[in-house]
Amino acid sequence: MLEAMGSEAFSLAMAKPSELPTIEDFLPPEILFQGTPFAMNRIILIRFVAMVIILLVLGITAARAKLIPSRWQGAIEWVIEFIRDSVVYDTLGEIRGKRYVPMITTIFLTILVFNLCGIIPGMNIAATATITMPLVFAIWTFCQYMVTGFREQGVWGYFKSELFPAGVPWPLYIILTPIQLLEMVIVKPASLTIRLFANMIAGHLLVAVSLAFTQFYIIEASNKLLALAGVGWFVLGFALTAFEIFVAALQAYIFAILTTVYISMSYPEEG
């Protein structure tokens, strides 16, 4: 029986192979304003839709805010207070952190919603699953911690503290200074970009492969045992989708906390 099942699976695979997702899925064709500077593909359209949803939800919640909050208002306020208190204030302190609460909250909520687009029917791909959006957020972070350093320490003072750390024998600066410069300009933004992009694209591919095999075994196979294998792939795909929700929130949190840490490192050390 097992040999027969294996033979049928092999025959099906040879006759009509399953269409697995490829990198082309992340570079969809233009669907709006083709041939113009404003051309949009599906991922860009999803970003616009997600941004509209964020603005509508927050705007309507703020317009209908009450002294005694409803459950929905309470949930939104809890998220904002969590970012303010557990991310920004815990890292920067309340006095310094007040300046950055809007930025960090915006980064967290935008990345969270963009990530969750990957499991919303009709969207089916995270808006952060191409490198563009993670890179935009990383550049924003880079600009912010550079501006913070210039404001708090002066341009030369900031570069001196970053590139020539105190207490290091001067001959080591020949090796240390280029490494510090590379970390400040390349490594920090790249770590934010690649971590978010790689996690979201990997999660999308895992879910897509599981559902592709589900369709292949359940629809294409006539053997009931192969159909059971399809059910197993479906259960795996469902579990990975649920895990994607956790990863979406976790990656938004990690990006927000690292942004806050990088900004805090631009302040002078308190001796």
N, C-alpha and C positions, 0 to 999 in steps of 0.2 A: 504494500500500500504506500509506504513511504517513497519507494522507488518510483511508483506511478505518479505520486504527487510532485516529486522532484522533476520528473520528466516533463510533466505538464507545465510546471512553472518555467522550466528552461525553454520549452517550445513557445510559450506566451512571450517570454522576454525577447526571444529571437524574432518572433513574428511582429510584435507590436510593442517595442520597448516603452517603458514608462517615461513620460516627459518630466525630467527633473529640473528644478530651477537652476538658472545659470546667472552669471554676472550681468547678462543683458536685462534681466528682470529689474535691475537697479538703475538702468539707463533707458527708461521707456521712451517711445517716440513722442514728439510734440503733438498736443491735441488741441491747443488753442493758440491763435495768433501766429501760426506757422510762418516762418520766413521773415519775422520782424524781431527787433530787439526785445520785445515783450513776450516772445514765444514761451509757452508753458507746457510741461509734461505732467504726468499724473502726480508725481511726487511734489512738484511745486504747487499744483492745485490743492493737494492735501494740506500743505503748509498754510496756504491762505485760508482754507476752510477751518483748520485747527485754530489759527489766530483769531478768526471771527468768533468761534465758539468761546475761546478764552475771554475775549473782550465782552461778549454778550453776557456770559455767566457772571463775571466779576462786576460788570456795570449794573446789571439788573439786581444782583445781590446787594450792591452798595446803595442803589436807589431805594430799595425796599427794606433797608436795615432798620431794625427796631431796638429799643433799649433792652427789651427782653427778647433775645434772639430765637428764631425758629430753629428747628433741627438743621435745616440746610445752611442757614446763616452761621450757626454754631460750628458746623463742619468746616466751612470756608475759613472762619476766624481761627479755628484750631490749627489748620494747615499753615496759615500766615504766622500765627504766634509760635508754632513749632520752629519754623525757619528763623524767625527773629530771635527767639530765646535760646534754642538748642544748637543753632548753627552759627549765627552772627555774633550774638552777645557772648556765648560761651567761648568763642575764639578771639574776638576783638575787644570784648568788654562793651558795656552799654554806651559809654561816652564816644568812643571811636566808632562803634558799630552802627549807630543811628544813621550815619551818612550812607551806609551800604545796604541797609535793609531793603530798599526798593529794588536795587540791582540784583541782589542774591535771590530775592523772592521771585523776581521776573525770570531769572535763569532757571530756577527750580521748577516753577509752574509750566513754563514753556517747554522745557525738555521733557517733563513728565507727560504732558498732553501729546507732544510730538511722538514720544516713545509708544504711548498707548494706541496710537493710530494703527500700529501693526496688528492689533487684535480686533479692531472694529470692522465688522462686515461692511464691504463696499470700499473700504480703504485698503486694508490687508497689507500695509507696509508702513513701517515706522518712518516718520518724516525726518528722522536723524539717521536713516540707514544709508545715506550717501555722505561723503566726507564734507560736503559744503557747509551744512548747518553746524556740526560740531566744530569745524574750523572757525566759523563766524563767532561762536560763543567763546572759543579759545582766544581769538584775537581781541575780543572785547575784554576778557580777563587780563590779557597781556597789557593792553593799553591802560587798564585801570590800575594794575599794581605798579606800572612804570610812573604814571601820573602821581600816585600816592607817594612813591619814593622821592620824586622830584619835589613835591610839595613839603614833605616832612623833613627831608634832609638836604635839599638843594640838589642840583644836577650832579655836581662833582662829588658832593658828600655821599649821594646814593651810589654812584658808580664805584667810589672808593670803598664803601662798606661791602659792596657785592663782589667786586673783583679783587680787592686786596684785603681779605679778612685780617683782623688784628690778631697778633700773637703768633703769626706764621713767619719763620725765618725767610728773609727776602729772597734767597736763591730759589726757594720753592715756588715763588710767584711765577717763574718762567713756565712751570707746568700747571700750577693751580689757576692762574688768571684766565688762560684760554678755556679751561674746563668750566670755570664759573660763568664766563661769558656765554659759552655754549648752552649751559643749563638755563640761564636767564632768558635767552632769546629763542632757543630751539626746543630744549627738552621739556620745559614746563608747558608751553602751548601744545607741543606734540603729544605729551602724555594725556592731556585733557581730550584732544581731538581723537586720537587713536583708540583710547579706552572706550569712549562712548560709541564711536562708529563701529568698531570691531564687535562689541557686545551686541549691538542691535542688528547688525547684518548677520551675525552668527545665529542669533535666536530666530530670525526670520527664515533662514535657510533650513534650520532643524525642523521647524514647524511645517514649512513647505514640503520638505522631503517626506515627512511622516504622512501628510495628507495625500501626496502624490502616490505613495505606495498603498495607501488605503484605497484610493480609487482603482489602482491597478489590480489589486488582489480581489476586491469585492465585485467590481464591474466586469473586468476582463476574464477572470477565472471562473470556470464552471465547476471546479472541484470544491466541495463544501469545506474541506480542510484548508484549502487556500483562502477561502472566504473568512475562515476563523483567523488566519494570519492577518487578513485585512482589518478585522475587528481589533486585533492587537495593535496594529499600527495606528488605528483611529484613537484608541485609548491613550497611546503614547503621545499622539498629536494633541489630544485634549489636555493631557498633563503638562506638556511643554507650553501650551498656550497659557495655562494657569501660572506656570513658572515665569512666563514672559511678563505677566503683570508685576510680579515681584521684582524682576530684573529692571523693568521700566522705572519703578519707583526708586530702586537702589541706585541705578546709574544717575538719575536726577539728583539724588541726595549726595552721591560721591562728587559729582561735578560741582555742586553748590559748596560743599565743605572744602574741597581743594581750592576753589576760587577764593574763599574766605581766608584760608591758610596762606595762600600766596600773597594776598593783600596784606595780611598781618606781618609777613616777613619783610615788607617794604618799610615798616616803621623802624625807627632806630631802637637799638637795644637799650633797655632801661638798666642803667648800672647802679 
